[in-house]
Amino acid sequence: MKTKMMVLLLVVSLYVCVAMAQSPQSRPETPGVRMPPPQAYEDCKGKKAGDTVQHTTREGTVAATCVDSPQGLVARPNRQPGVQPDVRLPQETPSQGQQFRKNVQRYSIEQAVSDQAQLHTIAFSGLAFITGDFGAATFIPPGKVCDFFGFQYMRDIDTAEKGHNPMFLNRVAGNVLHILNDGQRALLEISARQEAVQLRTLAEMRLPLINAFYRELNGDIPSGSKGLNKDAVMRYVGNIFAFDAQLSYGRAQIFGQLASSFTPEQKAWLAKMKFGDFNTWPAIDVERYKLPRGTEKLVNVAYMTYASEFFSWYAGSVEADTYFCPERHGTYFGGFYMKDMPAMGKRDYDISTSVTGDSGKDFLNTLTGNQRNNVTAIPDLQRKDLQEIIDLRRAIALELRKFLKGGKADQKKVIALGRRYGNLDGELSYYYATAFAKVSRTLTKEQRKSLIKLRSLDGYTSAPAYIYSTPVREEVNLPDTDHFFFPNTKSSGGAK
């Protein structure tokens, strides 16, 4: 009897130990690393990844986002910019966890909307705008449109730090194209050929707005006008983003159709590829799967974009889809040309992740106090808009992800959300354009020389215009842009 009792006690003891080891509430902490408290898991019960909850901490109740972890959904506080808990998710090795969390802390929504990140990015755009020209300002990477599929987040947090190297996209796209069958690749090709025409339209819609901003910069405004009309700019950019949202809706439809056709083997291959870890992606010869030589460049771009963004969406989350980098908004001032042009045509070139912040800071240091005030005032002006933008992006992401689960998103809702998003981007862009124009009007010759040196693009001459990164060699014929200025007696001129 005594022996049976001892065995029973031993079994119970072992059961309790195992249960404690598996329980997030009782798991021992790694020295120097804060693990999620029990309440963080409790707050996300019955929720889904990406949901916002109220989480009680020692500092009080704060907003938090439910994120995936091997122990289940856990609430991660939406802390002040640049201050995030050093939490290592369970089952990560110390080196993997530290590197992943280091990248997540460096790149997050909170960081993107922080005053410092925004100010230096805006200043970088100011430097590009004042020292550049219309052609350079039209240059934009294709990845900065229809960007609700988590690719930007995946590249920014990449543990191998290859996210801003041209081989990053080729590697992820190569893996996706490698596992697809002929019918699935054909679906992407047909969709890419259809989308290429729409992508060109989207790029062309940007050109009149950029021209109007340069008119403001150069003082070439209609007679009797007091300058740019903010409402006209907001309406026009609303049209651009509504069209962008429509394209995003179509892209999500294709992604959902593709995901629903996967075999167990295809799913298993993708499951081995870690989101945000280039080193886990097998080296694939992507050239084998590219479209034939002679295919229009925009078709190729769309095809590779489908392949790469499908993976970031399939393996990602609402949080990844909602994320944006600080330079996502106000993309009409030439910052992408100034940063990306040295990498063009180079197969293995790492664009420095600090160039935007460093050059923006140097731009501000070149200005006088009064000149600088025009730019430093912007973060306060745009704060409310940026918070609404986060909500809009999350709402769009949640709606589009219905396709991934076999459902159907509401197209009218997505387009309406996109239009409002564009209104806000237009307001931000108005603030930037008018501030940069004020600074430019007061620059001395010595300051202009210093700014040209900061531009650091000796030997580069921009094309008359770009359709994304493809130069348009002939002069661009633009429609009348007087409607962007006061008095606004003409129609908005935007896409209906």
C-alpha positions as CSV (number, residue, x, y, z in Angstrom):
1,M,0.0,0.0,0.0
2,K,2.9,2.3,1.0
3,T,4.6,1.5,-2.3
4,K,1.5,2.3,-4.4
5,M,1.1,5.6,-2.5
6,M,4.7,6.6,-3.3
7,V,4.2,5.8,-6.9
8,L,1.0,7.8,-7.0
9,L,2.7,10.8,-5.4
10,L,5.6,10.5,-7.9
11,V,3.3,10.5,-10.8
12,V,1.4,13.5,-9.5
13,S,4.6,15.3,-8.9
14,L,5.8,14.6,-12.4
15,Y,2.5,15.8,-13.9
16,V,2.6,19.0,-11.9
17,C,6.2,19.7,-13.1
18,V,5.3,19.1,-16.7
19,A,2.3,21.3,-16.5
20,M,4.3,24.0,-14.9
21,A,7.0,23.7,-17.6
22,Q,4.4,24.1,-20.3
23,S,2.4,26.9,-18.7
24,P,3.3,30.4,-19.8
25,Q,2.4,31.6,-16.3
26,S,5.0,29.5,-14.6
27,R,7.8,29.4,-17.2
28,P,11.1,30.6,-15.7
29,E,12.5,33.7,-17.1
30,T,15.8,33.8,-19.0
31,P,18.2,36.1,-17.2
32,G,18.2,39.6,-18.5
33,V,15.1,39.0,-20.7
34,R,11.6,39.9,-19.7
35,M,9.0,37.2,-20.6
36,P,5.4,37.9,-21.1
37,P,3.4,38.1,-17.9
38,P,0.4,35.7,-17.4
39,Q,-2.0,38.6,-17.9
40,A,-0.6,39.2,-21.4
41,Y,-1.9,35.7,-22.5
42,E,-5.1,36.2,-20.6
43,D,-5.9,39.5,-22.3
44,C,-5.8,37.8,-25.8
45,K,-8.0,34.8,-25.0
46,G,-10.8,34.6,-27.6
47,K,-9.0,37.2,-29.8
48,K,-7.1,36.8,-33.0
49,A,-3.7,38.0,-34.2
50,G,-3.7,41.7,-34.8
51,D,-6.5,42.6,-32.5
52,T,-6.0,45.5,-30.1
53,V,-6.7,45.0,-26.4
54,Q,-6.4,46.9,-23.2
55,H,-3.5,45.4,-21.2
56,T,-2.8,46.1,-17.5
57,T,0.9,46.7,-16.7
58,R,2.7,48.1,-13.7
59,E,2.6,51.4,-15.4
60,G,-1.2,51.3,-15.8
61,T,-3.6,50.1,-18.5
62,V,-2.1,50.5,-22.0
63,A,-3.2,49.6,-25.6
64,A,-1.6,46.4,-26.8
65,T,-1.7,44.2,-29.9
66,C,-2.2,40.4,-29.8
67,V,0.7,38.7,-31.6
68,D,1.4,35.0,-32.2
69,S,3.9,33.1,-30.0
70,P,4.5,29.3,-29.6
71,Q,2.5,29.5,-26.3
72,G,-0.5,31.2,-28.0
73,L,-1.6,34.8,-28.5
74,V,0.1,37.3,-26.3
75,A,-0.5,41.0,-25.8
76,R,2.4,43.1,-26.7
77,P,2.1,46.7,-25.4
78,N,2.0,49.5,-28.1
79,R,4.7,51.4,-26.2
80,Q,6.2,54.8,-26.8
81,P,8.3,55.1,-29.9
82,G,11.6,53.2,-29.6
83,V,10.7,51.6,-26.3
84,Q,9.5,48.1,-26.6
85,P,9.9,45.2,-24.1
86,D,12.8,42.9,-24.7
87,V,10.7,39.8,-24.9
88,R,12.0,36.6,-26.4
89,L,9.3,34.3,-27.6
90,P,9.4,30.8,-26.2
91,Q,11.3,28.1,-28.1
92,E,13.7,30.7,-29.8
93,T,17.4,30.1,-29.2
94,P,19.1,33.1,-27.5
95,S,20.9,34.2,-30.7
96,Q,17.8,33.9,-32.9
97,G,15.6,35.6,-30.3
98,Q,18.0,38.4,-29.6
99,Q,18.5,39.2,-33.3
100,F,14.8,38.9,-34.2
101,R,13.8,41.2,-31.3
102,K,16.6,43.6,-32.1
103,N,15.2,44.0,-35.6
104,V,11.5,44.1,-34.4
105,Q,12.4,46.9,-31.9
106,R,14.2,48.8,-34.6
107,Y,11.4,48.5,-37.1
108,S,7.8,48.9,-35.8
109,I,4.8,51.0,-36.3
110,E,5.7,52.8,-33.1
111,Q,9.1,53.6,-34.5
112,A,7.7,54.6,-37.9
113,V,5.5,57.3,-36.5
114,S,7.9,58.5,-33.9
115,D,8.8,62.2,-34.1
116,Q,12.5,61.4,-34.8
117,A,11.9,58.9,-37.6
118,Q,9.3,61.1,-39.2
119,L,11.3,64.3,-38.9
120,H,14.5,62.9,-40.4
121,T,12.5,61.1,-43.2
122,I,10.7,64.4,-44.0
123,A,14.0,66.2,-44.0
124,F,15.5,63.6,-46.3
125,S,12.6,64.3,-48.7
126,G,13.2,68.0,-48.4
127,L,16.8,67.6,-49.3
128,A,15.9,65.4,-52.3
129,F,13.1,67.9,-53.5
130,I,15.1,71.1,-53.2
131,T,18.3,69.6,-54.8
132,G,16.4,67.5,-57.4
133,D,14.0,67.9,-60.3
134,F,10.7,66.7,-61.6
135,G,12.1,63.6,-63.2
136,A,13.9,62.4,-60.0
137,A,10.7,63.0,-58.0
138,T,8.7,60.6,-60.2
139,F,11.0,57.7,-59.3
140,I,9.4,55.2,-56.9
141,P,9.9,51.5,-56.2
142,P,6.9,49.3,-57.3
143,G,6.9,47.9,-53.7
144,K,5.6,51.3,-52.4
145,V,2.2,50.8,-54.0
146,C,-0.4,48.1,-53.1
147,D,1.6,47.5,-50.0
148,F,-0.8,45.7,-47.7
149,F,0.9,42.2,-47.9
150,G,3.6,42.4,-45.3
151,F,6.6,42.5,-47.6
152,Q,8.0,45.7,-46.3
153,Y,7.9,44.4,-42.7
154,M,9.5,41.1,-43.7
155,R,12.4,42.9,-45.4
156,D,12.9,45.4,-42.6
157,I,13.1,42.8,-39.8
158,D,15.1,40.2,-41.8
159,T,17.6,38.6,-39.3
160,A,20.2,38.2,-42.1
161,E,19.9,42.0,-42.8
162,K,19.4,41.2,-46.5
163,G,16.1,42.9,-46.7
164,H,17.4,45.9,-48.7
165,N,19.6,43.9,-51.0
166,P,18.2,43.1,-54.6
167,M,18.8,39.4,-54.0
168,F,16.2,39.4,-51.2
169,L,13.2,39.6,-53.6
170,N,14.8,37.2,-56.1
171,R,15.4,34.6,-53.3
172,V,11.8,34.6,-51.9
173,A,10.2,34.9,-55.4
174,G,12.4,32.0,-56.6
175,N,11.2,29.7,-53.9
176,V,7.5,30.4,-54.5
177,L,7.9,30.0,-58.3
178,H,9.9,26.8,-57.8
179,I,7.1,25.0,-55.9
180,L,4.3,26.2,-58.1
181,N,3.0,23.9,-60.9
182,D,2.5,25.2,-64.5
183,G,-1.1,26.1,-63.9
184,Q,-0.4,28.1,-60.8
185,R,2.5,30.0,-62.5
186,A,0.2,30.6,-65.4
187,L,-2.3,32.2,-63.0
188,L,0.3,34.6,-61.8
189,E,1.4,35.4,-65.4
190,I,-2.1,36.2,-66.6
191,S,-2.7,38.3,-63.6
192,A,0.6,40.1,-64.0
193,R,-0.2,41.0,-67.6
194,Q,-3.5,42.4,-66.6
195,E,-2.1,44.4,-63.6
196,A,0.8,45.9,-65.6
197,V,-1.6,48.2,-67.5
198,Q,-3.1,49.3,-64.2
199,L,0.3,49.8,-62.6
200,R,1.3,52.2,-65.4
201,T,-1.9,54.1,-64.9
202,L,-1.2,54.4,-61.2
203,A,2.3,55.7,-61.9
204,E,1.0,58.2,-64.4
205,M,-1.6,59.6,-62.0
206,R,1.3,60.8,-59.7
207,L,2.9,63.0,-62.4
208,P,0.5,66.0,-62.4
209,L,0.7,66.2,-58.6
210,I,4.5,66.2,-58.6
211,N,4.5,68.9,-61.3
212,A,2.2,71.0,-59.1
213,F,4.5,70.6,-56.1
214,Y,7.5,71.7,-58.2
215,R,5.5,74.7,-59.4
216,E,4.9,75.6,-55.8
217,L,8.7,75.2,-55.1
218,N,9.7,77.4,-58.0
219,G,7.0,80.0,-57.5
220,D,5.3,79.1,-60.8
221,I,1.8,79.5,-59.6
222,P,-1.3,80.8,-61.3
223,S,-1.6,84.6,-61.4
224,G,-3.4,85.9,-58.3
225,S,-3.1,82.6,-56.5
226,K,-1.9,82.3,-53.0
227,G,-0.5,78.8,-53.6
228,L,-1.4,75.2,-53.3
229,N,-5.0,74.3,-52.3
230,K,-4.8,71.7,-49.6
231,D,-8.3,70.4,-50.3
232,A,-7.6,70.0,-54.0
233,V,-4.4,68.0,-53.2
234,M,-6.2,65.8,-50.7
235,R,-9.0,65.0,-53.2
236,Y,-6.5,64.1,-55.9
237,V,-4.4,61.9,-53.8
238,G,-7.6,60.2,-52.5
239,N,-8.2,59.2,-56.1
240,I,-4.7,57.8,-56.4
241,F,-5.1,55.7,-53.3
242,A,-8.6,54.5,-54.2
243,F,-7.1,53.1,-57.4
244,D,-4.3,51.6,-55.4
245,A,-6.8,49.9,-53.1
246,Q,-8.7,48.5,-56.1
247,L,-5.5,46.9,-57.4
248,S,-4.7,45.6,-53.9
249,Y,-8.1,44.0,-53.8
250,G,-7.5,42.2,-57.1
251,R,-4.1,41.1,-55.9
252,A,-5.5,39.6,-52.7
253,Q,-8.1,37.7,-54.7
254,I,-5.4,36.0,-56.8
255,F,-3.4,35.2,-53.6
256,G,-6.4,33.6,-52.0
257,Q,-7.1,31.5,-55.1
258,L,-3.4,30.4,-55.2
259,A,-3.3,29.5,-51.5
260,S,-6.5,27.4,-51.8
261,S,-4.9,25.3,-54.6
262,F,-1.8,24.2,-52.7
263,T,-0.9,20.6,-52.2
264,P,0.4,19.3,-48.8
265,E,3.9,19.2,-50.3
266,Q,3.7,22.9,-51.4
267,K,2.5,23.9,-47.9
268,A,5.3,21.9,-46.3
269,W,8.0,23.7,-48.4
270,L,6.7,27.1,-47.5
271,A,6.4,26.1,-43.8
272,K,10.2,25.6,-43.7
273,M,10.8,29.2,-44.9
274,K,10.8,31.5,-41.9
275,F,9.1,34.9,-42.2
276,G,11.9,37.5,-41.8
277,D,14.8,35.1,-42.1
278,F,16.5,35.1,-45.5
279,N,18.9,32.4,-44.3
280,T,16.1,29.8,-44.1
281,W,15.2,30.3,-47.8
282,P,16.9,27.8,-50.1
283,A,19.0,29.3,-52.9
284,I,16.9,28.9,-56.1
285,D,17.9,29.9,-59.6
286,V,15.1,32.3,-60.2
287,E,16.1,32.9,-63.8
288,R,14.6,29.5,-64.6
289,Y,11.2,30.7,-63.7
290,K,11.2,34.3,-65.0
291,L,9.0,35.2,-68.0
292,P,10.6,35.0,-71.5
293,R,13.0,37.6,-72.7
294,G,11.3,40.5,-74.4
295,T,8.4,40.5,-71.9
296,E,7.4,44.1,-71.0
297,K,9.3,45.2,-67.9
298,L,6.1,46.1,-65.9
299,V,4.7,42.6,-66.6
300,N,8.0,41.1,-65.2
301,V,7.8,43.5,-62.2
302,A,4.2,42.5,-61.5
303,Y,5.0,38.8,-61.9
304,M,7.9,38.9,-59.4
305,T,5.9,41.1,-57.1
306,Y,3.1,38.5,-57.0
307,A,5.5,35.7,-56.2
308,S,7.4,37.6,-53.4
309,E,4.5,39.3,-51.8
310,F,2.4,36.1,-51.8
311,F,4.9,34.6,-49.4
312,S,5.1,37.6,-47.1
313,W,1.2,37.6,-46.9
314,Y,0.9,33.8,-46.6
315,A,3.5,33.5,-43.9
316,G,2.8,36.9,-42.2
317,S,0.1,38.5,-40.2
318,V,-2.2,41.5,-39.9
319,E,0.5,43.2,-37.9
320,A,3.0,42.8,-40.8
321,D,0.4,44.0,-43.3
322,T,-0.4,47.1,-41.3
323,Y,3.3,48.1,-40.8
324,F,4.8,50.8,-42.9
325,C,8.2,52.4,-43.0
326,P,8.5,56.1,-42.2
327,E,9.0,56.9,-45.9
328,R,5.8,55.3,-47.1
329,H,3.9,58.6,-47.2
330,G,4.6,61.8,-49.2
331,T,6.4,59.8,-51.9
332,Y,6.4,62.7,-54.4
333,F,9.7,64.5,-53.6
334,G,12.5,62.3,-55.0
335,G,13.8,60.6,-51.9
336,F,13.7,57.2,-53.5
337,Y,15.7,58.4,-56.4
338,M,18.4,59.8,-54.2
339,K,18.6,56.7,-52.1
340,D,18.1,53.9,-54.6
341,M,19.8,55.2,-57.7
342,P,23.3,54.0,-56.7
343,A,21.9,50.5,-56.4
344,M,20.2,50.4,-59.8
345,G,21.6,47.7,-62.1
346,K,23.7,46.1,-59.3
347,R,23.0,42.5,-58.4
348,D,24.3,42.5,-54.9
349,Y,24.2,46.0,-53.3
350,D,23.2,46.8,-49.7
351,I,21.4,50.1,-49.4
352,S,22.4,51.6,-46.0
353,T,19.5,51.6,-43.6
354,S,20.9,54.8,-42.0
355,V,21.2,56.9,-45.1
356,T,17.7,58.5,-44.7
357,G,18.2,59.4,-41.1
358,D,21.7,60.6,-41.4
359,S,21.1,62.7,-44.5
360,G,17.9,64.2,-43.1
361,K,19.7,65.2,-39.9
362,D,22.5,66.8,-42.0
363,F,19.9,68.7,-44.0
364,L,18.4,70.2,-40.9
365,N,21.8,71.1,-39.5
366,T,22.5,73.1,-42.7
367,L,19.5,75.3,-42.2
368,T,19.1,78.3,-39.9
369,G,16.8,78.2,-37.0
370,N,13.9,79.9,-38.8
371,Q,14.3,77.7,-41.9
372,R,14.4,74.6,-39.7
373,N,11.2,75.5,-37.9
374,N,9.3,75.1,-41.2
375,V,10.2,71.4,-41.2
376,T,10.3,70.6,-37.4
377,A,6.7,71.9,-37.1
378,I,5.4,69.1,-39.3
379,P,5.4,66.2,-36.9
380,D,2.9,68.0,-34.7
381,L,0.7,68.9,-37.7
382,Q,0.5,65.3,-39.0
383,R,0.3,63.4,-35.7
384,K,-3.5,62.8,-35.8
385,D,-3.3,61.8,-39.5
386,L,-0.7,59.2,-38.9
387,Q,-2.7,57.6,-36.1
388,E,-5.7,57.4,-38.4
389,I,-3.5,55.9,-41.2
390,I,-2.6,53.1,-38.9
391,D,-6.3,52.3,-38.2
392,L,-7.0,52.5,-42.0
393,R,-4.2,50.2,-42.9
394,R,-5.3,47.6,-40.3
395,A,-8.9,47.8,-41.5
396,I,-7.8,47.2,-45.1
397,A,-5.4,44.4,-44.1
398,L,-8.2,42.6,-42.1
399,E,-10.6,42.9,-45.0
400,L,-8.2,41.6,-47.6
401,R,-7.1,38.7,-45.4
402,K,-10.6,37.2,-45.8
403,F,-9.5,35.9,-49.2
404,L,-6.7,33.9,-47.5
405,K,-9.2,32.2,-45.3
406,G,-11.4,31.2,-48.3
407,G,-13.9,34.1,-47.8
408,K,-14.5,37.3,-49.8
409,A,-13.5,40.8,-49.0
410,D,-15.9,43.8,-49.4
411,Q,-14.5,45.6,-52.5
412,K,-16.4,48.9,-51.9
413,K,-15.2,49.0,-48.3
414,V,-11.6,48.5,-49.3
415,I,-11.8,51.2,-52.0
416,A,-13.5,53.6,-49.6
417,L,-10.8,53.0,-46.9
418,G,-8.2,53.5,-49.6
419,R,-9.7,56.8,-50.6
420,R,-9.6,58.1,-47.1
421,Y,-6.1,56.9,-46.7
422,G,-5.2,58.9,-49.8
423,N,-6.9,62.0,-48.4
424,L,-4.6,61.8,-45.4
425,D,-1.5,61.2,-47.5
426,G,-2.5,64.2,-49.6
427,E,-2.7,66.4,-46.4
428,L,0.8,65.2,-45.3
429,S,2.2,65.9,-48.7
430,Y,0.7,69.4,-48.8
431,Y,2.5,70.1,-45.5
432,Y,5.8,68.8,-46.9
433,A,5.6,70.7,-50.2
434,T,4.7,74.0,-48.7
435,A,7.3,73.7,-46.0
436,F,10.0,72.8,-48.5
437,A,9.1,75.7,-50.7
438,K,9.4,78.1,-47.8
439,V,12.8,76.8,-46.9
440,S,14.0,76.9,-50.5
441,R,13.0,80.6,-51.0
442,T,15.4,81.6,-48.1
443,L,18.5,79.5,-48.9
444,T,21.8,81.2,-49.5
445,K,24.2,80.2,-52.3
446,E,26.5,78.6,-49.7
447,Q,23.6,76.6,-48.3
448,R,22.6,75.4,-51.7
449,K,26.2,74.2,-52.4
450,S,26.2,72.4,-49.1
451,L,22.9,70.6,-49.9
452,I,24.1,69.6,-53.4
453,K,27.1,68.0,-51.7
454,L,24.8,66.2,-49.3
455,R,22.8,64.9,-52.2
456,S,25.9,62.8,-53.1
457,L,24.8,62.0,-56.7
458,D,27.6,63.5,-58.8
459,G,27.5,62.0,-62.3
460,Y,23.8,61.0,-62.1
461,T,21.3,62.8,-64.4
462,S,17.6,62.0,-64.0
463,A,15.4,61.1,-66.9
464,P,12.5,63.5,-67.8
465,A,10.3,61.1,-65.9
466,Y,10.1,57.5,-64.5
467,I,7.4,54.9,-64.5
468,Y,8.5,53.4,-61.2
469,S,12.2,52.9,-61.9
470,T,12.0,52.7,-65.7
471,P,13.1,56.0,-67.4
472,V,10.8,57.8,-69.8
473,R,13.3,59.3,-72.3
474,E,10.9,61.6,-74.1
475,E,9.5,64.8,-72.6
476,V,6.3,64.2,-70.7
477,N,3.1,66.0,-71.7
478,L,1.2,66.8,-68.6
479,P,-2.4,68.1,-68.2
480,D,-3.1,71.5,-66.8
481,T,-2.3,71.6,-63.1
482,D,-3.8,75.0,-62.2
483,H,-6.6,73.2,-60.3
484,F,-4.2,72.3,-57.5
485,F,-3.9,76.0,-56.6
486,F,-6.1,78.8,-55.3
487,P,-8.4,80.0,-56.6
488,N,-9.7,76.5,-57.4
489,T,-12.2,77.2,-60.2
490,K,-11.5,74.0,-62.1
491,S,-12.4,70.4,-61.4
492,S,-10.0,68.3,-59.4
493,G,-8.9,66.4,-62.5
494,G,-8.4,63.1,-60.6
495,A,-9.5,59.7,-61.7
496,K,-13.2,59.1,-61.2
